Each structure stands twice: as structure tokens, then as C-alpha cells.
Amino acid sequence: MTATITPAAAVTVQPQTPWSTPRAKQLQSLGTLIVAGVVAGVVVLFTGVAGIDGWAVTFFGLSLVLAVVRTAKVGSKERTDQLMKVVVASAAVAAFTPWLSIFGSVILKGYVGVRPNYFTQDMSTTVPDDFLEFGGAIHAIVGSLLMVVIATVITLPLGIFIQSMSGVPSIVAGLFIYTTLVFATDTFSGMAGALALAVLMLPTVARTSEEVLKLVPEDLRSAGYALGARQWRTAFMVVIPTVRSGLTTAAILGIARVVGETAPLLLTSLSNSTLKLNPVDGPIASLPTYIFGYLQIGTEYAVARAWTGSLVLLFIVLVLFTLARRFGGKDKR
């Protein structure tokens, strides 16, 4: 007689996550924050509390009050847990409120001047108070990019191998180039501005590159030496290719650090109303000095042009940080 053994049905074991918050409680906490935000907005509109700071303070206080009311009938441990979650979430929202205010102001005020001519024309035949359909900022955009590229070419070879000048104020870098180059030659130029930006860019690239290079396993270097490669050959053929995405991130972060600097450029490159591609042919425009100059004029259309320049600069910085995040997140080989 043959016995037949039937295999038991497979049992699926669900992983236990007792630390996770139930979805219902997550929705309750989110509802608390939404109600607090709406009520805080009403308070700002109809009372003496003014501005985004007033909204943030009111929002934080209301979030605490609503959280206390909502958790009045639960146990002490659950009440503490829920209150802390609301406190942390509302504090995060309040902390990011000034940043959101800056982004909102730049976008709303800068969007007015976004027109095709803004990116294709300079101000050589236009005065600052002309209608926004005339003139543009191509000379400032190209000038900024030109000086940043030159600064990057100067900085990258140095930044990978050295770390110095950390914490140098931007105005000090501008004064250094002014006294050593501009004052000596009696000429403002894009090259002088690029050198000032290179001084500021070098510490960022050096620090980031140093941390990235520390991630290379010592075994890789030892293997290169064991094969008879010299130190420089091991560095260029083994170490740098291993962390090239990290070094790319260092370069992008350095560019993002200096692309919005104004003070050193006021002392070195000044500004101009025409498009220039030669960095040694006298003063050259840049987005920071373009924004600064047109805000100083103060007329309606001049201020609108400055806000649009701020929007363009903000977009460039956001793109740079996005690229840095993308390259920095890649797996190192």
C-alpha cells in the first residue's frame, strides 16, 4: 500500500512593522496641519498679524492646540507620540516657510519679464525704463557663464588636490583680485571676475573632492602600486575614474556656490550693457551685477527686469543642485 503525502499549502508571512503609523492616524495628523494652515491664513487676512512670519507663528501655535484637543481622550504614550509628530511636522513647515516665501516672490515678480527677447537681446540700444518687450539680459547671462567656466577651469585641477582658503568672505576675494590685477592694470574685465570667483570656488571643490577621494579603498591604490604604476598614474588611471561622479558633484557644487556672487564682481568685472565674448576686453556683465544695477535704478520696468534676472539665476542654481544630486547619488564603482 502506497501512502500519498500532500504538501502543505504555502503560508505567506507578512513582515511585522509595529513602529509604522496606521494610515488613519496619518490622515488625522495631516488634517490637523491642513486645518491649522487654513485657519492661520484666515487670521493673517482678518487680523493685525501680518506677513509670512505671522502666518508661520500662528500655524505652529494652532497645530499644537489642535493636536492637544484631538488627543485628549487617548492614552498618555499615544498622546505624546501624536503630539511630537505634529510638533515636528509643523516645525518643519514653519522652517521652510521663509524659503517658500522667497521662491514665491521671485517667481511671481520675475515671471512678468519672461519674454523671448529677454534671452536673445542685450541692453545696448535700450534704456532700463523701456517696455519689457525691448531689450534683454543675454549679455548678463553669457557674461556669468563665461566667468564661471573660466573659474571652473582654473579651480578644478587645484581643487582635486588641495584644500585652502576655507571661509574667505566673497568681498575679500574681490579686494584681493582688485588690488593685484585690476588696480595694477587699471582695467576691469571678465577675467578678473573669473579669478575672483575661482578664489571663492576653490575651497568648496577642495573640501568636497577630499571627502570623495577618501571613499576610494586603499586596496585599489595598493594594487596600482603593486603593478608598478607610479603615484600620479595610479591617481589618474585608478583613483579619479573610480570617483568621477563624486568629483563631478564637487565641480557642480562649486559652480552653484559662486554663480550668484555679486560683491567680488562689483570690484573686478563691473557691468556692461552689450554682449561680450572676450573676457579680457573691458567690463563685462553678469546676472548678479545686472540684478544689482537695475534694482538700484528703481523704476518700474527696471525693477521688473531685475526680478526676471533673479528668476533666471534661481532656475540656474536649482538646475545645478539637481545635477549635483543626480550625479552624487550614483553608485561609486
Secondary structure, 3 states (H helix, E strand, C coil): CCCCCCCCCCCCCCCCCCCCCCHHHHHHHHHHHHHHHHHHHHHHHHCCCCHHHHHHHHHHHHHHHHHHHHCCCCCHHHHHHHHHHHHHHHHHHHHHHHHHHHHHHHHHHHHHHCCHHHHCCCCCCCCCCCCCCCCCCHHHHHHHHHHHHHHHHHHHHHHCCCCCCCCCCHHHHHHHHHHHHHHHHCCCCHHHHHHHHHHHHHHHHHHHHHHHHCCCCHHHHHHHHHCCCCHHHHHHHHHHHHCHHHHHHHHHHHHHHHCCCCHHHHHHCCCCCCCCCCCCCCCCCCHHHHHHHHHHHCCHHHHHHHHHHHHHHHHHHHHHHHHHHHHHCCCCC
